Each structure stands twice: as C-alpha cells, then as structure tokens.
Amino acid sequence: MFPGGMGKTIQEMQKKLAKLEVDLKERIVESTAGGGMVKVRVNGAEEVVDVKLDPSVINPDDKGLLEDMILAAVTEGIKKAKKLREAEIAKVTGLAMPGLF
C-alpha cells in the first residue's frame, strides 16, 4: 500500500480531520448587514445557527430591504466560516486548498 509510515501518517491526518469537523461545528463567526441591524452567526461547518434583527427593521413596508440585508449577512457569514474552515484544514494537512473542502 503505502511505503513505511506513510499509511499511519494518512490515518492520523484522517483522525485529525474528523475531530476538526466536530470542532468546527462549535466555532462561530458573526456577520452583520445594514449597519448592524441584521446579525447572522454561522458555524465553521458553514451552517447558519442564529439570525438577530434589530426591532427597528421590522416594518412591513421595508420587507424587501430586510430580506436583502438578511441575505447579505448570511452570504458574508458563510464566506467567513469557509475561510475559517479552510485555515483550520490547512493547519491539519499542511496544505492550503481553497474550495476543496
């Protein structure tokens, strides 16, 4: 299969990556839109875990604007979580592979 200790090294890396997946679910990044009126929290597994709205933005006449701010905050939060994930995976593997995971 793999020469020398290479197989063991790969197994160790796989274990570290599996642990990292669990750890990343616990790590949270926050993003805001509309000057902080919309806040979104995303975990390192790129899952949205919380959305908070300032009461001043809840107005039926501004529904489209509110939807746009939520979308902007979620999109930015996922980008931040992706960067966190890629940086942590690079620490384990020693390789920077944006977009691979």
Sequence and secondary structure as in RCSB ss.txt:
>XXXX:A:sequence
MFPGGMGKTIQEMQKKLAKLEVDLKERIVESTAGGGMVKVRVNGAEEVVDVKLDPSVINPDDKGLLEDMILAAVT
EGIKKAKKLREAEIAKVTGLAMPGLF
>XXXX:A:secstr
  STTHHHHHHHHHHHHHHHHHHHHH EEEEEETTTTEEEEEETTS EEEEEE GGG  GGGHHHHHHHHHHHHH
HHHHHHHHHHHHHHHHHHS   TTT 
